Amino acid sequence: MKQEHFGFVVLALLLIGGLFLARMVGVPGGAPAQISDEAVSAGELIISGAWVAAPVTGQPATAAYLTIQNNANTDERLTGIATPIAAMSHLHRSVVEDNVSRMEGIDALILPANGEVVFAPGGLHIMLMGLDAPLAEGDRVELTLQFLETGDVMIEAPVRARDDMMDMN
């Protein structure tokens, strides 16, 4: 039991450090990059650039990234994520306080009217924990985004190599 907790803590720290480094080094000028795939429209929402980072070998967790554009004149709220490939999926953000990077969970995320929210390495992300099977580059992951007004929206996100986190331009 203690080994499982230690492994999760080590994975979380590796993800935080890697995500922070990718954000600082891999994204020139601080502009979030996207690995484009098909955009999905649902009502006034457009979800694009979805991808999942290939997990570190032997680790049962990874992160997913995407962009959500809200073209409505009212705010929308992302209340959760579901996927058949992981025991748990949570909205997270990476924060740096006193030169220490950490992740914190988010219960719900407001998508501002006529605005855009970007999930990118080093910032907002979707944690996928307790993976049921190994993921490899080229696999596709089903994610169901749960919105307060729009309802559930299913998308598929390709699995990309972790090197892609550094090469996003």
Buried (B, 14 or more C-beta within 10 A) or exposed (E): EEEEEEBBEEBBEEBBEBBBBBBEEBBEEEEBBBBEBEBBEBBBBBBBBBBBBBBBEEBBBBBBBBBBBBBBEEBBBBEBBBBEBBEEBBBBBBEEEEEEBBBEEEEEBEBEEEBBBBBBBBBBBBBBBEBEEEBEBEBEBEBBBBBBEBEEBEBEBBBBEBEBBBEBE
